[in-house]
Amino acid sequence: MDKTIRLTAAQAMVKWLSVQMTDEGDRFIEGMWAIFGHGNVAGIGEALHAYRDVFPTWRGQNEQTMAHAAIAYAKAKKRTRAMAVTSSIGPGSTNVVTAAALAHVNRLPLLVVAGDIFATRRPDPVLQQVEDFDDGTVSANDCFRPVSRYFDRITRPEHLLYALPRALRVMTDPANCGPAVLAFCQDVQAEAYDYPADFFEPRVWHIRRPAPDAGELARVAELIRAAKTPVIVSGGGTIYSQAEDTLAAFAEKHRIPVAETQAGKSGLPQSHPMNFGASGVDGSAAANAASQKADLVIGVGTRFQDFTTGSRTLFGPDAKLVSINIHGYDAAKHGAESLVGDAKVTLEALTEALGDYRADAPDVAARADWLRAVDDHCARPGDQAAPPTDAQVIGAVQRAATQTAVAMCAAGTMPGALKLLWQPGQGGYHMEYGYSCMGYEVAGAMGIKLACPEREVICFVGDGSYMMANAELATAVMRRVPFTVVLTDNRGYGCINRLQTLGCGGEPFNNMYVDCNVEDQPEIDYVAHAAAMGAHAVKAAGTDQLEAELQAARARNIPTVIVIDTIAPDFPGTGLETTAGEHGHFWDVAVPEVSDRQKQRDFHARYIAQTARQSLVN
């Protein structure tokens, strides 16, 4: 008779997760973030306590932000490891939906174990239950379906025998990677079952590296050999494949300049001679010039999002497009010639097929000119009493940071500014810009530091994003997870105000506090607020003090928050064409067709002229 172990379903889940391993001998699921409530405290809570010595539990302050920390951990680990989160039913679960969408868009692994209603339906409707009047199978957790790569509802304890391996199979699949959601009925969590003992034997999950199809490889190699001025657009897939050095060797050997997406930035260090900087809307003059003159665009691990392509206006009308991607869905976008495969393996095969092919020499003078422009924008301001620009803040942080520092952000003006101006070493950049989720920053910084404790982590966050979600500062203090927050205060949503007024011809309204039709402007003491949660907090009077505080922060074992007042953003990197010839490219943000204001009508005419340049090939 086969040996069995009698456990509750929740105990079985935690015990199984504790023995799922990587090739390096680590747990693939490092631990579980948890906020307990009804729906998970009695079942999953008890199980996590029972296995606390072999499977860590992390307490968060908000379900969304603890999931952000888990996602940042997985991103920093290049998808080789992940974390889980558990929530109660109802609002606890739906709080995680935003984070699940973030993981889905960014192709990042996340295990969500959401408490659900009773499988027996005996006490229905329970507290916080969402009822569908026409479908008795629906619960609030069905909100996860469109933002999950794998969704399952656990209504029997033996369902775990099938659901758990399927969930990890998705999370470790480089093509279909994303969030897996188990809606775990709360009565089933507590129900016992005789599980096969071998279900709990340690298992190693291998992340495959699919080789490209020979026919696709030959066709792409032929296109490259025929190109004179190709350009590479490198995305996050380069980093997740750990193909950074392979990309560098490929670009050097074949003399092809590289432009980077938000997810792909720092795959090559900024110092690499083939790194021409950021691509697209928030792109560098050098990278965008190379892209516009390219006769062939080679995407590596990118989904060619609108910021990357200038809303389909960046590349020349006669340019051909090649897309190397792990997933056929992404590889076929924009009518590209698809080359489906792992980025590292595919680049190795492609360089062998190309032999001694070399493109025409790229415009290295344009690259040098751009880097000088970056230095000018980021230079130390002479007047330390005046509020600096965001570019000057970035320059100060760059001067003070260690060579292996990781700069991270997610929303507002800073993502465009950092993509354009931050000069990282390899792996020194972490941007969540697939979903550009306000509130990711503080929690994400904690997740990065957990994944990379040896690296300095610097979180850039605006006052708007900080106000949206900051509570995980308390968690980082409690857990002694040190990182540095640079909080730039421009007294409102400065990025969107600029888009509203300078990008779309609107009037300033409802973004900056001064434009919110209120009698008293908020005077928020961010230093006091951060200090109240236990962080070391200080206000920098200028960029010189900012540099000094950044250096001092490295000696602490808790987060440091440095607040600095900045002026409204008006510099390269916001994605708007207001500094002619210096940066950026068109971004398609629809402008009203009818207006009483001449300014608005003029902007609409300009908008129509820009959209006429868009490629409509999908």
C-alpha positions as CSV (number, residue, x, y, z in Angstrom):
1,M,0.0,0.0,0.0
2,D,1.3,3.4,-0.9
3,K,2.3,5.6,2.0
4,T,0.2,8.6,2.7
5,I,0.4,11.7,5.0
6,R,-2.8,13.1,6.5
7,L,-2.8,16.9,6.4
8,T,-5.2,19.7,5.9
9,A,-5.2,21.1,2.4
10,A,-3.5,24.3,3.6
11,Q,-0.8,22.3,5.4
12,A,-0.3,20.2,2.3
13,M,0.1,23.3,0.1
14,V,2.8,24.9,2.4
15,K,4.7,21.7,2.9
16,W,4.7,21.1,-0.9
17,L,5.9,24.7,-1.6
18,S,8.7,24.3,0.9
19,V,10.4,21.6,-1.2
20,Q,10.1,23.1,-4.7
21,M,13.7,23.8,-5.6
22,T,15.9,25.6,-8.2
23,D,18.9,24.2,-10.0
24,E,21.1,26.1,-7.5
25,G,19.5,24.3,-4.5
26,D,17.3,27.2,-3.3
27,R,13.5,27.2,-2.8
28,F,11.9,28.5,-5.9
29,I,9.1,30.1,-3.8
30,E,11.2,31.8,-1.2
31,G,8.3,32.5,1.2
32,M,4.8,33.9,1.5
33,W,3.7,37.4,2.2
34,A,0.5,37.3,4.3
35,I,-2.2,39.6,5.7
36,F,-4.6,37.4,7.5
37,G,-8.3,37.8,7.7
38,H,-11.4,35.6,7.5
39,G,-10.9,33.3,4.6
40,N,-7.2,32.5,5.2
41,V,-6.3,33.0,8.9
42,A,-7.6,29.7,10.2
43,G,-6.5,27.4,7.4
44,I,-3.5,29.0,5.7
45,G,-2.4,30.9,8.8
46,E,-2.2,27.8,10.9
47,A,-0.3,26.0,8.1
48,L,2.2,28.8,7.7
49,H,2.8,28.7,11.5
50,A,3.3,25.0,11.5
51,Y,6.0,25.2,8.8
52,R,7.5,28.5,9.8
53,D,10.9,27.0,10.3
54,V,11.2,25.8,6.7
55,F,9.0,28.2,4.8
56,P,9.2,31.9,5.8
57,T,6.1,34.1,6.3
58,W,6.4,37.9,5.7
59,R,3.7,40.2,7.1
60,G,2.8,43.1,4.9
61,Q,0.8,46.3,5.4
62,N,-1.3,46.2,2.3
63,E,-2.2,43.3,0.0
64,Q,-1.3,45.2,-3.1
65,T,2.1,46.5,-1.9
66,M,3.2,43.2,-0.4
67,A,2.5,41.6,-3.8
68,H,4.6,44.4,-5.3
69,A,7.5,43.5,-3.1
70,A,7.1,39.8,-4.2
71,I,7.1,40.9,-7.9
72,A,10.2,43.1,-7.5
73,Y,12.0,40.2,-5.8
74,A,11.2,37.9,-8.8
75,K,12.3,40.6,-11.3
76,A,15.5,41.2,-9.4
77,K,16.2,37.5,-9.5
78,K,15.6,37.5,-13.2
79,R,12.6,35.2,-12.8
80,T,14.7,32.3,-11.4
81,R,13.0,32.6,-8.0
82,A,9.7,34.0,-6.8
83,M,7.5,34.7,-3.8
84,A,3.9,33.9,-2.9
85,V,1.2,36.1,-1.3
86,T,-2.0,35.1,0.5
87,S,-5.0,37.3,1.2
88,S,-8.4,37.0,2.9
89,I,-11.6,36.9,0.8
90,G,-13.3,40.0,-0.6
91,P,-11.3,43.2,-0.4
92,G,-8.1,41.4,0.7
93,S,-8.2,39.5,-2.6
94,T,-9.3,42.3,-4.9
95,N,-6.5,44.5,-3.4
96,V,-4.1,42.0,-5.0
97,V,-5.7,42.2,-8.5
98,T,-3.7,45.4,-9.4
99,A,-0.4,43.7,-8.5
100,A,-1.4,40.6,-10.5
101,A,-2.1,42.8,-13.5
102,L,1.4,44.3,-13.0
103,A,3.0,40.8,-12.9
104,H,0.9,39.8,-16.0
105,V,2.0,42.7,-18.1
106,N,5.6,42.4,-17.1
107,R,5.7,38.6,-17.6
108,L,6.8,38.0,-14.0
109,P,6.1,35.0,-11.7
110,L,3.9,35.5,-8.7
111,L,1.9,33.0,-6.8
112,V,-1.4,34.3,-5.3
113,V,-3.3,32.2,-2.8
114,A,-6.5,34.0,-2.3
115,G,-9.0,33.0,0.3
116,D,-12.4,32.2,-1.2
117,I,-16.0,31.4,-0.2
118,F,-17.2,28.1,1.2
119,A,-17.1,25.2,-1.2
120,T,-20.1,23.7,0.6
121,R,-22.0,27.0,0.3
122,R,-23.5,26.1,3.7
123,P,-23.1,29.5,5.3
124,D,-23.6,31.6,2.1
125,P,-23.5,34.5,1.9
126,V,-20.5,35.0,4.2
127,L,-19.0,38.3,5.2
128,Q,-17.4,40.1,2.2
129,Q,-18.8,37.7,-0.3
130,V,-19.6,39.0,-3.8
131,E,-22.7,37.3,-5.2
132,D,-23.6,37.1,-8.9
133,F,-27.4,36.9,-9.2
134,D,-27.2,34.7,-12.2
135,D,-24.1,32.6,-11.6
136,G,-23.6,30.7,-8.3
137,T,-20.0,29.8,-9.1
138,V,-18.7,33.4,-9.1
139,S,-16.8,35.0,-6.3
140,A,-14.7,38.2,-6.0
141,N,-11.7,36.1,-7.0
142,D,-13.0,35.8,-10.6
143,C,-11.6,39.3,-11.0
144,F,-8.2,37.6,-11.2
145,R,-9.1,35.7,-14.4
146,P,-8.1,38.3,-17.0
147,V,-4.8,39.1,-15.1
148,S,-3.7,35.5,-14.4
149,R,-1.6,33.2,-16.5
150,Y,-3.1,30.3,-14.6
151,F,-6.3,30.4,-12.5
152,D,-7.7,27.6,-10.4
153,R,-10.4,27.3,-7.7
154,I,-9.6,24.8,-5.0
155,T,-12.9,23.2,-4.0
156,R,-11.5,19.8,-3.0
157,P,-8.3,19.1,-1.0
158,E,-7.0,16.7,-3.7
159,H,-7.2,19.4,-6.3
160,L,-3.8,20.6,-5.0
161,L,-2.2,17.4,-6.4
162,Y,-2.9,18.9,-9.9
163,A,-3.2,22.7,-9.3
164,L,0.1,23.3,-7.5
165,P,2.4,21.7,-10.2
166,R,0.4,23.4,-12.9
167,A,0.9,26.8,-11.1
168,L,4.6,26.4,-10.9
169,R,4.9,25.0,-14.4
170,V,3.5,28.4,-15.6
171,M,5.7,30.4,-13.3
172,T,8.8,28.6,-14.5
173,D,7.9,28.7,-18.2
174,P,9.9,31.5,-19.8
175,A,7.3,31.9,-22.5
176,N,4.1,31.9,-20.4
177,C,5.6,33.2,-17.2
178,G,3.2,35.3,-15.1
179,P,0.9,35.2,-12.1
180,A,-0.7,32.0,-11.0
181,V,-3.8,32.4,-8.8
182,L,-5.3,29.7,-6.6
183,A,-8.7,30.7,-5.2
184,F,-8.7,28.5,-2.1
185,C,-12.1,27.9,-0.6
186,Q,-11.8,28.6,3.2
187,D,-13.5,25.4,4.3
188,V,-11.3,23.3,2.0
189,Q,-8.2,24.8,3.5
190,A,-9.1,23.2,6.8
191,E,-10.3,19.9,5.4
192,A,-8.0,16.9,5.9
193,Y,-6.9,14.4,3.2
194,D,-4.5,11.5,2.9
195,Y,-1.9,12.8,0.5
196,P,0.6,10.5,-1.2
197,A,3.9,10.8,0.6
198,D,5.9,11.1,-2.6
199,F,4.0,14.3,-3.5
200,F,6.2,16.0,-0.9
201,E,9.5,14.7,-2.3
202,P,11.8,17.7,-3.2
203,R,11.4,18.6,-6.9
204,V,13.8,20.7,-9.0
205,W,12.2,23.1,-11.5
206,H,14.4,23.7,-14.6
207,I,13.8,26.8,-16.7
208,R,14.1,25.8,-20.3
209,R,16.0,27.6,-23.1
210,P,14.2,26.8,-26.4
211,A,16.4,27.0,-29.5
212,P,15.1,28.8,-32.5
213,D,13.6,27.1,-35.5
214,A,16.2,26.5,-38.3
215,G,14.0,28.0,-41.0
216,E,13.3,31.1,-39.0
217,L,16.9,31.5,-38.1
218,A,18.0,31.2,-41.7
219,R,15.5,33.8,-42.8
220,V,16.5,36.3,-40.1
221,A,20.2,35.8,-40.8
222,E,19.6,36.6,-44.4
223,L,17.8,39.8,-43.5
224,I,20.6,40.9,-41.2
225,R,23.3,40.1,-43.8
226,A,21.5,42.3,-46.3
227,A,21.3,45.2,-43.8
228,K,23.7,48.1,-43.8
229,T,22.5,50.1,-40.8
230,P,20.7,47.8,-38.5
231,V,19.9,48.6,-34.9
232,I,19.1,46.4,-31.9
233,V,16.3,47.2,-29.5
234,S,17.0,45.3,-26.3
235,G,14.1,44.5,-23.8
236,G,13.6,42.7,-20.6
237,G,13.8,39.3,-22.2
238,T,17.6,39.9,-22.6
239,I,18.0,40.2,-18.9
240,Y,15.6,37.4,-18.0
241,S,17.5,35.1,-20.3
242,Q,20.8,36.2,-18.7
243,A,21.9,37.1,-22.2
244,E,23.6,40.4,-21.3
245,D,27.1,39.3,-22.1
246,T,25.9,37.5,-25.2
247,L,24.2,40.6,-26.4
248,A,27.4,42.7,-25.8
249,A,29.5,40.2,-27.8
250,F,26.9,40.1,-30.6
251,A,26.7,43.9,-30.9
252,E,30.5,44.2,-30.8
253,K,31.2,41.5,-33.3
254,H,28.6,42.7,-35.9
255,R,29.0,46.4,-35.1
256,I,25.3,47.0,-34.4
257,P,24.2,49.8,-32.0
258,V,21.9,48.9,-29.2
259,A,18.9,50.9,-28.0
260,E,17.3,49.9,-24.7
261,T,13.7,49.7,-23.4
262,Q,12.7,50.4,-19.8
263,A,12.8,46.7,-19.0
264,G,16.0,46.2,-21.0
265,K,18.0,49.1,-19.6
266,S,21.3,48.0,-17.8
267,G,21.5,44.8,-19.9
268,L,24.5,46.6,-21.2
269,P,26.3,49.1,-18.9
270,Q,26.0,52.7,-20.2
271,S,29.8,52.7,-20.7
272,H,29.6,50.0,-23.4
273,P,30.5,51.5,-26.8
274,M,27.5,49.9,-28.5
275,N,25.0,51.2,-26.0
276,F,23.4,54.2,-27.6
277,G,20.9,54.8,-24.8
278,A,17.1,54.8,-24.5
279,S,14.7,54.1,-27.3
280,G,11.5,55.8,-28.3
281,V,9.3,58.4,-26.6
282,D,11.8,58.9,-23.7
283,G,14.7,58.0,-25.9
284,S,18.1,59.5,-26.4
285,A,19.1,61.6,-29.5
286,A,21.7,59.0,-30.4
287,A,19.4,55.9,-30.1
288,N,16.5,57.5,-31.9
289,A,18.6,58.8,-34.7
290,A,20.0,55.3,-35.2
291,S,16.5,53.8,-35.1
292,Q,15.2,56.3,-37.7
293,K,17.9,55.6,-40.2
294,A,18.0,51.9,-39.6
295,D,17.1,49.7,-42.5
296,L,16.5,46.8,-40.1
297,V,15.3,46.8,-36.5
298,I,16.2,43.8,-34.4
299,G,14.1,43.4,-31.3
300,V,15.5,41.2,-28.6
301,G,13.2,40.3,-25.8
302,T,10.9,43.3,-26.3
303,R,7.2,43.5,-26.9
304,F,7.6,46.8,-28.8
305,Q,5.3,48.8,-26.5
306,D,4.2,52.3,-27.6
307,F,7.0,54.1,-25.6
308,T,9.6,51.9,-27.3
309,T,8.3,52.6,-30.9
310,G,7.2,56.2,-30.5
311,S,3.6,54.9,-30.9
312,R,4.7,53.3,-34.2
313,T,6.4,56.4,-35.7
314,L,10.0,55.9,-34.7
315,F,11.2,53.5,-37.4
316,G,11.5,54.5,-41.0
317,P,8.7,53.5,-43.4
318,D,11.1,51.2,-45.3
319,A,12.7,49.6,-42.3
320,K,12.2,45.8,-41.9
321,L,11.5,44.5,-38.4
322,V,12.8,41.3,-36.8
323,S,11.7,40.2,-33.3
324,I,13.6,37.6,-31.2
325,N,11.3,36.6,-28.4
326,I,10.5,33.6,-26.3
327,H,6.8,33.8,-27.1
328,G,5.4,33.7,-30.6
329,Y,2.7,36.3,-29.6
330,D,5.3,38.9,-28.9
331,A,7.6,37.9,-31.7
332,A,4.9,38.5,-34.3
333,K,3.9,42.1,-33.3
334,H,4.1,44.9,-35.8
335,G,4.4,42.5,-38.7
336,A,7.9,41.5,-37.6
337,E,9.8,38.5,-39.0
338,S,9.6,36.2,-36.0
339,L,12.5,34.4,-34.5
340,V,11.1,32.5,-31.5
341,G,13.5,31.2,-28.9
342,D,15.5,32.0,-25.8
343,A,17.4,35.2,-26.2
344,K,20.8,33.9,-25.2
345,V,20.6,30.7,-27.2
346,T,19.2,32.5,-30.2
347,L,21.8,35.2,-30.3
348,E,24.5,32.6,-30.1
349,A,23.0,30.7,-33.0
350,L,22.5,33.9,-35.0
351,T,26.1,35.1,-34.6
352,E,27.3,31.8,-35.8
353,A,25.0,32.0,-38.8
354,L,26.2,35.5,-39.6
355,G,29.9,34.6,-39.6
356,D,32.1,37.7,-40.2
357,Y,29.2,40.0,-41.1
358,R,29.6,43.6,-39.9
359,A,27.2,46.5,-40.4
360,D,28.3,50.0,-41.4
361,A,30.0,51.8,-38.6
362,P,27.5,53.5,-36.3
363,D,27.5,57.2,-35.5
364,V,29.8,57.1,-32.4
365,A,30.0,60.9,-32.5
366,A,26.2,61.1,-31.9
367,R,26.6,58.8,-28.9
368,A,29.4,61.0,-27.5
369,D,27.4,64.1,-28.1
370,W,24.4,62.6,-26.3
371,L,26.5,61.6,-23.3
372,R,27.9,65.1,-23.0
373,A,24.3,66.4,-23.1
374,V,23.5,64.0,-20.2
375,D,26.4,65.4,-18.2
376,D,25.2,68.9,-18.8
377,H,21.6,68.2,-17.8
378,C,22.7,66.4,-14.6
379,A,25.5,68.8,-13.6
380,R,25.6,70.1,-10.1
381,P,23.6,73.4,-9.9
382,G,25.5,76.4,-8.9
383,D,22.6,77.8,-6.7
384,Q,22.1,75.2,-4.0
385,A,19.3,77.3,-2.5
386,A,17.1,77.0,-5.5
387,P,15.0,73.8,-6.1
388,P,16.8,71.6,-8.6
389,T,15.3,69.9,-11.6
390,D,14.8,66.2,-11.5
391,A,17.8,65.8,-13.9
392,Q,20.0,67.6,-11.3
393,V,18.6,65.3,-8.6
394,I,19.5,62.3,-10.8
395,G,23.0,63.7,-11.3
396,A,23.5,64.1,-7.6
397,V,22.4,60.5,-6.9
398,Q,24.7,59.2,-9.7
399,R,27.7,61.0,-8.2
400,A,27.0,59.6,-4.7
401,A,25.9,56.1,-5.6
402,T,28.2,53.0,-5.6
403,Q,29.1,51.5,-8.9
404,T,26.8,48.5,-8.3
405,A,23.8,50.6,-7.1
406,V,20.4,49.8,-8.4
407,A,18.2,52.7,-9.3
408,M,14.5,51.9,-9.3
409,C,11.2,53.6,-10.0
410,A,7.8,53.0,-11.5
411,A,5.6,56.0,-12.3
412,G,5.6,59.8,-12.9
413,T,8.3,61.9,-14.5
414,M,11.2,59.9,-13.1
415,P,10.8,56.8,-15.3
416,G,11.4,58.8,-18.5
417,A,14.1,60.9,-16.8
418,L,16.0,57.9,-15.4
419,K,15.7,55.9,-18.6
420,L,17.3,58.8,-20.4
421,L,19.8,60.1,-17.9
422,W,20.8,57.4,-15.4
423,Q,24.1,55.7,-16.4
424,P,24.1,52.3,-14.8
425,G,26.5,49.5,-14.6
426,Q,25.2,46.1,-15.7
427,G,22.1,45.3,-13.7
428,G,21.9,48.7,-12.1
429,Y,18.4,49.6,-13.2
430,H,15.0,48.3,-12.2
431,M,11.9,50.0,-13.7
432,E,8.4,48.7,-13.5
433,Y,7.0,50.4,-16.6
434,G,4.9,47.8,-18.3
435,Y,2.1,48.7,-16.0
436,S,3.7,52.0,-14.6
437,C,1.9,51.4,-11.3
438,M,2.0,54.3,-8.8
439,G,2.8,52.9,-5.4
440,Y,5.2,50.1,-6.6
441,E,8.2,52.1,-5.6
442,V,8.7,51.7,-1.9
443,A,7.5,48.1,-1.7
444,G,9.5,47.3,-4.8
445,A,12.7,48.7,-3.3
446,M,12.2,46.4,-0.4
447,G,11.7,43.4,-2.7
448,I,14.9,44.3,-4.7
449,K,16.9,44.5,-1.5
450,L,15.7,41.2,-0.3
451,A,16.7,39.7,-3.6
452,C,20.1,41.5,-3.8
453,P,21.2,42.3,-0.3
454,E,24.8,43.0,-1.5
455,R,23.7,45.9,-3.7
456,E,22.8,49.5,-2.8
457,V,19.1,50.1,-3.7
458,I,18.0,53.7,-4.4
459,C,14.2,54.3,-4.9
460,F,13.2,57.4,-6.8
461,V,9.6,58.3,-6.0
462,G,7.5,61.5,-6.5
463,D,5.3,62.9,-3.8
464,G,2.2,61.7,-5.7
465,S,3.3,58.0,-5.8
466,Y,4.6,58.2,-2.2
467,M,1.2,59.3,-1.1
468,M,-0.5,56.5,-2.9
469,A,1.4,53.7,-1.2
470,N,4.1,54.1,1.4
471,A,3.2,51.7,4.3
472,E,5.7,49.0,3.5
473,L,8.3,51.4,4.9
474,A,7.1,50.2,8.2
475,T,7.7,46.6,7.1
476,A,11.2,47.3,6.0
477,V,12.0,49.0,9.3
478,M,10.5,46.1,11.2
479,R,12.5,43.6,9.1
480,R,15.7,45.8,9.0
481,V,15.7,45.9,5.2
482,P,17.8,49.0,4.3
483,F,17.4,51.0,1.1
484,T,17.3,54.7,0.3
485,V,14.2,56.6,-0.9
486,V,14.8,59.9,-2.8
487,L,11.4,61.6,-2.5
488,T,11.1,64.5,-5.0
489,D,8.4,66.9,-4.0
490,N,6.9,69.1,-6.8
491,R,3.6,69.5,-4.9
492,G,1.3,67.4,-7.1
493,Y,1.2,65.2,-10.1
494,G,3.8,67.1,-12.0
495,C,4.3,64.6,-14.8
496,I,0.6,64.5,-15.8
497,N,0.3,68.2,-15.4
498,R,3.0,68.6,-18.0
499,L,1.3,66.1,-20.3
500,Q,-2.0,67.9,-19.8
501,T,-0.6,71.4,-20.6
502,L,2.5,71.0,-22.7
503,G,1.7,67.7,-24.4
504,C,-2.0,68.0,-25.1
505,G,-2.8,71.7,-25.0
506,G,-5.0,71.5,-21.9
507,E,-5.3,74.0,-19.1
508,P,-3.7,73.1,-15.7
509,F,-6.4,71.4,-13.7
510,N,-6.6,68.9,-10.8
511,N,-3.0,67.7,-11.0
512,M,-0.9,70.2,-9.0
513,Y,-2.3,71.2,-5.6
514,V,-2.4,74.8,-6.7
515,D,-4.8,73.9,-9.5
516,C,-7.2,71.8,-7.5
517,N,-9.8,74.5,-6.6
518,V,-9.1,74.2,-2.9
519,E,-8.9,77.0,-0.4
520,D,-5.9,75.7,1.6
521,Q,-2.9,74.0,-0.1
522,P,-1.7,70.9,1.6
523,E,1.6,71.3,3.5
524,I,2.7,67.7,3.9
525,D,5.7,67.0,6.1
526,Y,7.1,63.9,4.4
527,V,10.0,63.8,6.8
528,A,7.8,63.5,9.8
529,H,5.6,61.0,8.1
530,A,8.5,58.7,7.2
531,A,10.0,59.1,10.6
532,A,6.8,58.1,12.2
533,M,7.0,54.7,10.6
534,G,10.6,54.3,11.9
535,A,12.6,55.2,8.9
536,H,15.5,57.6,9.1
537,A,14.2,60.7,7.4
538,V,15.7,64.0,6.5
539,K,15.1,66.9,4.1
540,A,17.9,67.9,1.8
541,A,18.3,71.6,1.2
542,G,20.0,71.1,-2.1
543,T,21.8,68.5,-4.2
544,D,25.1,68.8,-2.2
545,Q,23.2,67.8,1.0
546,L,21.4,65.1,-1.0
547,E,24.8,63.6,-2.0
548,A,26.0,63.6,1.6
549,E,22.8,62.0,2.9
550,L,23.0,59.3,0.3
551,Q,26.5,58.3,1.5
552,A,25.5,58.4,5.1
553,A,22.5,56.1,4.4
554,R,24.7,53.2,3.5
555,A,25.8,52.8,7.2
556,R,22.2,52.2,8.3
557,N,20.2,48.9,8.6
558,I,16.8,50.6,8.1
559,P,15.4,52.6,5.2
560,T,16.5,56.2,4.7
561,V,14.0,58.7,3.2
562,I,15.6,61.9,1.8
563,V,13.0,64.5,0.8
564,I,14.0,67.2,-1.7
565,D,11.9,70.0,-3.2
566,T,12.1,70.1,-7.0
567,I,10.8,72.4,-9.7
568,A,8.1,71.3,-12.1
569,P,9.7,69.0,-14.7
570,D,10.9,70.7,-17.9
571,F,13.8,68.7,-19.2
572,P,14.6,65.8,-21.5
573,G,13.1,62.5,-20.6
574,T,9.5,63.2,-19.9
575,G,8.5,61.8,-23.3
576,L,7.1,65.1,-24.7
577,E,8.6,67.0,-27.7
578,T,9.2,70.3,-26.0
579,T,13.0,70.4,-26.2
580,A,13.3,70.3,-30.0
581,G,16.1,68.1,-31.3
582,E,17.3,66.9,-27.9
583,H,15.3,63.9,-27.0
584,G,12.2,61.9,-27.3
585,H,9.6,61.0,-29.9
586,F,5.9,61.2,-30.5
587,W,3.6,59.5,-28.0
588,D,0.0,58.9,-29.0
589,V,-2.2,60.5,-26.4
590,A,-5.5,61.5,-27.9
591,V,-6.2,65.2,-28.1
592,P,-9.8,66.5,-28.1
593,E,-11.2,67.1,-31.6
594,V,-13.6,69.9,-30.6
595,S,-12.7,72.8,-28.3
596,D,-13.6,76.4,-27.7
597,R,-9.9,77.2,-27.2
598,Q,-7.6,77.9,-30.1
599,K,-4.6,76.4,-28.3
600,Q,-6.5,73.1,-28.0
601,R,-7.5,73.2,-31.7
602,D,-3.8,73.8,-32.6
603,F,-2.7,70.8,-30.6
604,H,-5.3,68.6,-32.2
605,A,-4.0,69.6,-35.7
606,R,-0.5,68.8,-34.6
607,Y,-1.7,65.5,-33.2
608,I,-3.4,64.5,-36.5
609,A,-0.2,65.3,-38.4
610,Q,1.7,63.0,-36.1
611,T,-0.7,60.1,-36.2
612,A,-0.6,60.2,-40.0
613,R,3.0,58.9,-39.7
614,Q,2.0,55.8,-37.7
615,S,2.5,52.3,-39.1
616,L,-0.8,50.4,-38.9
617,V,0.8,46.9,-39.4
618,N,0.0,44.7,-36.4
